[in-house]
Amino acid sequence: MSDFVMPADLAKSLVEVSEKKASIPVVKLFVLGILAGIYIGFAAHLATVVGTGTFGWLGFKKFIIGSVFSVGLMLVMIPGSELWTGNNLMVVGLLQRKITLGGLLKNWTAVYLGNIVGSVILAFIIAKSSGLLDGAVGGTAINLAYGKVATQIEGVSHNYAYFFKAIGCNWLVCLAVMMALAAKDIAGKVLAIYFPIMAFVASGFEHCVANMYFIPAGIFAKGFNNAVIASGQSVERLQTLNWSTMWTQNLLTVTVGNFVGGALFVGVVYWYLYVKDSDKA
């Protein structure tokens, strides 16, 4: 007997998972979404702390940051919460006509809003209550956030580049979710989550829920003089880092890219390969 769920059975199980998620009441979805936003925020803060300072080995810093960030999806998948990017896989249930478009949109809307609220709450707690962003770590938070709302990336339109970075991200995130569902024990789930998440972070891809923490953390951190000094950015330049550019220069584009990578390139493809004709068989 295999110690993990085989691909065909795994893809089919997404239908049942979709039905369960579509049946969760809106209030519970919102609360579960808040939890996921906080859990991803914990991982994002940890990545910010680890990413502060210099590393001597080429690529090693990105590898370490990606490694610690993987704890976020572990917290989402194992204790249980609702993450919008992972829930993109619910398109399998929609395509199989086991859930309605209304049920899908109910889940996605409540969870997305919950993810935002949870992420901002944690960013506020860390920035305002603990003082952890008043210094070098705050400087890193500012630079991370500022980089995510810059208008140009090496001469290429920011939104154009981030759209494709977001596709790669949720392609790997949804594969990590599927692999975690395939594993039959905690150790298997941890390993299944670790490698794809480490890969997407180290590769420089973009995750909308992670950015729901990273950008607010930078916005809060720029209120600390020590953090601004540590960032090396001018006050004038940081005026472009605000709640408006968070959406126009990042979240809207990254969300669409994450949808393409997760819902289309994983959900639709695996539905076509393993689920579409399964009822006939």
C-alpha angles and dihedrals in degrees: 000000000000117000091219137044113267118240097255094049090043093054091048091050089062088072092060091043089052092051092051093048093047090054096055112110116252095245092053090047090053093050092046088049090053090053092051091049090053093046093051087045091056089054092046092051090048089051089050092052093046091046093056112103133018133301123203100211121079110248094000094107092055091047092053093046091050091047095055093041090061088075088076096068090040089059090047097048104037106041088030135245139143122268118185096215093052091045089063083088088073087087085084090067091045094051090048089051093237093120131033128241087245092055091049094049091046090057096043094047097047093043095046092051090046091051090054094048094047093047094049092045091055093044089052093048093049094044101040106027106036105031089222091135096052098099141009095346089050089052089055090048090052094049092047092050095042091051090054093058099038113129096225135035109198091325095313122115108266096224092046092053095042093051091062093040087055092052091057091046100056092037086065095037093055091046087052090052091050092048091050090051089050093054117090100204140039095257091052092050092050092052092043091054098040102063102047093043093047087049096052094047095044089048092057097244124156128246118189096211093048088051089052084070102032097054098044089046089056092046091052092043094056087068089071116080093209091054093049091050091048091050093056090221124131120241090239093053092049091059086085089062103084144119092275097052089045086072104030096043100035129358099053093050096039092049091054091046092049089052092053093047096045108029099034107027095040110017100041094038095051091043089055094045101045114005110037098079098023094105091055091049 
